[in-house]
Amino acid sequence: MAGCPWVRLTENKMHREDRYTWRHNSILQVFLNAILPHIHAINTSPAVIVDNSGPRFVKTGHKQKTPTNSVIRGLLHTATDWKLDCDLPELHPTGRPYIFPSCIAVTSKKVDLVIFSVSKEIAILIELTSPNEENLEKRHQEKSAKYANNVYPNPGWKLHIFAIEVGAKGFILKKYSNACIKQMGIPKRYNIISACSLMARRCSYAIWVNRFNRDFQTFRFSELSSFPTIIWDPSVPFIIPTIHTNTYPRTEHDTRWTSFSDTMSSRTNTHTLIITTTTTTNTSTNTNNVQIQNITPDPIEQLHIELEEKIEPITNMYGVDSDEEDMANEMGLWDDF
């Protein structure tokens, strides 16, 4: 039911979903169907400020009251703009492969499930594994170290990495799965764990029945829940560089000056002031409002540009290793300085 060399070396190379990946994706779909309604409810509810940091005082001689209708609060309750992406073929048809959002972190790894909030800069990374029962703890340590050492968050972003293991026979390490679901703030953890365990057993039974069938066709026991507003669309950017028109003198206060004279074939002695701002956009966004203001550089910078234009033909003729300074002295290019 796991570890077959033919599946890993042959079927895995075919242009289809091999049976071990099929079991993994089926469990991942069950987990995704269980948390999607909760994320949708949080996104559509009013913002709630969660503060569990302060102490709770109790009067002398009184016992701490336990609320009868306690509401589970977790990471998902800190924002209302959650998006997610998942490494499932249903979400990524041919020609649109799954790519980890670069706005969150820099990594070459493909985590199974990522849930993130752009406003709060929080990301929840969940990695699912379905090995043999005797390798559950080993695979958990491997996956935890893999993503802890190979995911580099962008400035301001905070990552929460969880590894969940569901055995091929349905056994689950509850200390890890419970910690993940509880910290996310999702109630009824037992129902989610039981559903994942049942799906693992059903898939393993189908794999055992088809152990001699080399043309095993994968399928899904259920459909993926439809919440299109939560699924992240990579074609919709979150940060767009906006070019503002400004004519104030050159300063170093939170601005970036870029000279286009080095990249244009015909040199123009102009500069452009670019300020990056965070905006929200959609696929219908156009660039009609983008304006570029030419600003005349200062005289010293103008002299450097003219000198660079005179030296460039020498560099192209004699190569970068030629003694350009001596040649410039002979031609009197430094006389103006």
C-alpha positions in Angstrom: 0.0 0.0 0.0 3.0 2.3 0.2 6.6 2.1 -1.1 6.1 0.0 -4.2 9.1 0.6 -6.5 7.0 0.3 -9.7 4.7 3.1 -8.6 7.5 5.4 -7.5 9.8 4.8 -10.5 7.4 4.0 -13.4 3.8 5.1 -12.7 5.0 8.3 -11.1 6.7 9.3 -14.4 3.6 8.9 -16.5 1.4 11.9 -17.5 -1.2 11.0 -14.9 -1.8 11.0 -11.2 -0.2 7.9 -9.7 -2.0 5.9 -7.0 0.0 7.2 -4.1 -0.4 10.8 -5.2 -4.1 10.0 -5.7 -4.5 8.9 -2.1 -2.6 12.0 -0.9 -4.7 14.3 -2.9 -7.9 12.7 -1.9 -7.0 13.2 1.8 -6.0 16.8 1.1 -9.3 17.4 -0.6 -11.2 16.1 2.4 -9.2 18.4 4.7 -9.7 21.4 2.3 -13.5 20.7 2.1 -13.6 20.8 5.9 -11.9 24.1 6.4 -13.3 26.1 3.4 -16.7 26.8 5.1 -15.0 28.1 8.2 -12.7 30.4 6.2 -15.7 31.7 4.2 -17.6 32.4 7.4 -14.7 34.3 8.9 -14.2 36.3 5.7 -17.8 37.4 5.6 -18.1 38.2 9.3 -17.2 41.5 11.0 -13.6 41.9 12.0 -12.9 40.6 15.6 -9.9 41.7 17.6 -8.4 38.7 19.4 -6.3 39.5 22.4 -5.2 36.6 24.5 -2.0 38.1 25.8 -3.2 39.9 28.9 -3.8 38.2 32.3 -7.3 37.4 33.6 -7.8 38.5 37.1 -10.1 36.7 39.6 -11.3 38.2 42.9 -10.2 36.6 46.1 -12.5 33.8 47.1 -14.0 33.4 43.6 -13.4 30.9 40.9 -12.7 31.7 37.3 -15.9 31.5 35.3 -15.9 29.3 32.3 -18.1 30.6 29.5 -20.9 28.2 28.5 -20.8 29.1 24.8 -17.1 29.6 24.3 -15.9 30.6 20.8 -12.7 29.1 19.6 -10.3 31.8 18.4 -7.2 31.2 16.4 -5.0 32.4 13.6 -7.9 32.6 11.2 -9.8 35.1 13.4 -7.1 37.7 13.1 -8.1 38.8 9.6 -11.1 38.7 7.2 -9.3 38.7 3.8 -8.0 35.1 3.7 -7.0 33.5 0.4 -5.7 30.0 -0.2 -4.0 27.9 -2.8 -3.5 24.2 -2.9 -1.5 21.7 -4.9 -4.5 19.9 -6.3 -5.1 19.2 -10.0 -8.7 20.4 -9.7 -7.5 23.9 -8.9 -4.6 24.0 -11.4 -5.6 22.7 -14.9 -3.1 22.0 -17.6 -1.0 25.0 -18.4 -1.5 26.7 -15.0 0.9 24.9 -12.6 0.8 25.5 -8.9 3.3 28.0 -7.8 3.9 29.2 -4.2 2.9 32.9 -3.9 6.0 35.0 -4.2 4.5 37.8 -2.3 4.7 35.7 0.9 8.2 34.1 0.8 11.0 33.0 -1.5 11.2 29.2 -1.8 11.5 26.5 -4.5 9.3 24.1 -2.5 5.7 23.4 -3.1 3.8 23.3 0.1 0.5 21.4 -0.2 -1.7 24.1 1.2 -1.1 27.8 1.9 -3.6 30.1 3.6 -2.6 33.8 3.8 -3.9 37.3 4.6 -2.3 40.2 2.7 -3.6 42.8 5.2 -2.1 41.2 8.2 0.9 39.6 6.4 0.2 36.1 7.9 0.6 32.8 6.1 -0.3 29.3 7.2 1.6 26.6 5.5 0.3 23.0 5.8 2.2 20.0 4.4 0.3 16.6 4.3 2.0 13.2 4.1 0.5 9.7 3.8 3.3 7.2 4.6 3.2 3.8 6.3 2.3 3.9 10.0 5.8 3.0 11.1 7.2 6.1 9.4 4.8 8.7 10.7 7.1 10.3 13.2 10.1 10.1 10.8 8.2 11.8 8.0 7.0 14.5 10.3 10.5 15.5 11.4 11.7 15.4 7.8 8.8 17.7 6.5 9.2 20.1 9.4 12.9 20.5 8.8 12.4 20.8 5.1 10.1 23.8 5.2 11.7 25.4 8.2 15.1 25.6 6.5 14.0 26.3 2.9 11.3 29.0 3.2 12.5 32.6 3.5 9.6 34.9 4.3 9.5 38.4 2.8 10.0 41.4 5.2 6.9 41.8 7.4 5.4 38.4 6.8 5.0 35.8 9.6 4.8 32.1 8.7 3.1 29.3 10.6 4.3 25.9 9.3 2.4 22.7 10.1 3.1 19.1 9.1 0.2 16.6 9.2 0.7 12.9 8.7 -2.2 10.5 7.8 -1.1 6.8 7.7 -1.9 4.6 4.8 -4.1 2.5 7.2 -5.8 5.6 8.6 -3.8 6.2 11.8 -3.1 9.9 12.5 -0.6 11.5 14.9 -3.2 13.6 16.7 -0.7 15.6 18.6 0.3 17.3 15.4 -3.0 17.4 13.6 -4.8 18.7 16.7 -2.2 21.4 17.2 -2.6 22.6 13.6 -6.4 22.7 13.6 -6.6 24.2 17.1 -4.2 27.0 16.3 -6.1 27.8 13.2 -9.2 28.2 15.3 -11.4 25.6 13.6 -13.9 23.7 15.8 -14.8 20.0 15.7 -11.3 18.8 15.2 -12.4 15.2 15.7 -14.7 15.3 12.7 -12.0 16.5 10.4 -9.5 14.0 11.7 -12.0 11.1 11.3 -12.9 12.2 7.8 -9.2 12.2 6.8 -8.6 8.8 8.4 -11.6 7.3 6.6 -10.5 8.6 3.2 -7.0 7.1 3.8 -8.5 3.7 4.4 -10.8 3.9 1.4 -8.0 4.8 -0.9 -5.6 2.2 0.5 -8.3 -0.5 0.0 -8.7 0.6 -3.7 -4.9 0.5 -4.1 -4.7 -3.0 -2.6 -7.5 -4.3 -4.9 -5.8 -2.8 -7.9 -2.3 -4.0 -6.9 -1.9 -6.0 -10.1 -3.6 -3.4 -12.3 -1.0 -1.3 -14.1 -3.7 0.8 -15.7 -5.3 2.1 -12.6 -7.5 5.2 -13.3 -7.8 7.7 -10.5 -11.0 9.3 -9.4 -12.5 11.4 -6.6 -14.9 10.1 -4.0 -16.5 13.6 -3.6 -16.4 17.0 -5.3 -14.3 19.9 -4.1 -16.4 22.6 -2.3 -17.0 25.7 -4.4 -15.7 28.9 -2.8 -14.2 30.9 -5.7 -13.8 34.0 -3.6 -11.3 32.3 -1.3 -9.2 30.5 -4.0 -6.3 32.7 -4.9 -5.9 33.7 -8.5 -2.2 34.2 -9.4 -3.2 36.6 -12.3 -4.4 39.2 -9.8 -1.5 41.1 -8.3 -1.5 42.6 -4.9 1.3 45.3 -5.2 1.5 47.6 -8.2 4.2 50.2 -8.7 2.5 53.6 -9.1 4.5 56.4 -10.8 3.6 59.8 -9.4 4.5 63.2 -10.9 6.7 65.2 -8.6 9.0 68.1 -9.3 10.6 68.7 -5.9 14.4 68.5 -5.6 16.2 65.2 -5.3 16.2 63.8 -1.7 16.8 60.5 0.0 13.6 60.3 2.0 11.7 57.1 1.0 12.2 57.6 -2.7 14.0 55.8 -5.5 15.6 57.6 -8.4 16.1 55.5 -11.6 18.0 56.7 -14.6 16.8 55.3 -17.9 19.9 56.7 -19.7 21.8 53.4 -19.2 19.0 51.2 -20.7 17.9 53.3 -23.7 19.7 53.1 -27.0 19.6 56.9 -27.5 20.6 58.6 -24.3 18.2 61.1 -22.8 19.3 63.2 -19.8 16.2 62.7 -17.8 15.3 60.9 -14.6 12.1 59.4 -13.3 10.9 59.4 -9.7 9.2 56.1 -8.8 7.3 55.5 -5.6 5.9 52.1 -4.8 2.5 52.0 -3.1 0.3 49.1 -2.0 -3.0 48.9 -3.9 -5.8 46.4 -4.6 -6.6 45.7 -8.2 -8.3 43.1 -10.4 -7.9 41.8 -13.9 -9.7 44.8 -15.4 -7.0 47.3 -14.1 -5.5 49.4 -16.9 -2.5 51.7 -17.0 -4.1 54.9 -18.3 -3.5 56.7 -15.0 0.3 56.1 -15.0 2.2 59.2 -15.7 5.9 59.9 -16.0 7.4 63.2 -15.1 10.8 64.1 -16.6 13.0 65.9 -14.1 16.2 67.7 -15.2 19.2 66.4 -13.3 21.7 68.6 -11.4 24.7 70.0 -13.3 27.3 67.6 -11.7 25.3 64.6 -12.7 24.9 66.0 -16.2 28.7 66.2 -16.6 29.0 62.6 -15.5 26.5 61.5 -18.2 28.4 63.4 -20.9 31.7 61.9 -19.8 30.1 58.4 -19.9 28.9 59.0 -23.4 32.4 59.9 -24.5 34.1 56.9 -22.9 31.5 54.4 -24.1 32.9 54.2 -27.8 36.4 53.6 -26.4 35.1 50.7 -24.2 33.2 49.2 -27.2 36.3 49.4 -29.4 39.1 48.2 -27.1 37.1 46.0 -24.6 36.6 46.3 -20.9 40.2 45.3 -20.1 41.8 48.3 -21.9 43.4 51.1 -20.0 40.5 53.5 -20.4 41.8 56.1 -17.9 45.1 56.6 -19.9 43.3 56.9 -23.1 40.9 59.4 -21.7 43.8 61.5 -20.5 45.4 61.5 -23.9 42.1 62.6 -25.5 41.7 65.4 -22.9 38.4 64.1 -21.7 39.2 65.0 -18.1 40.1 68.6 -18.9 36.6 69.9 -18.0 36.9 68.4 -14.5 
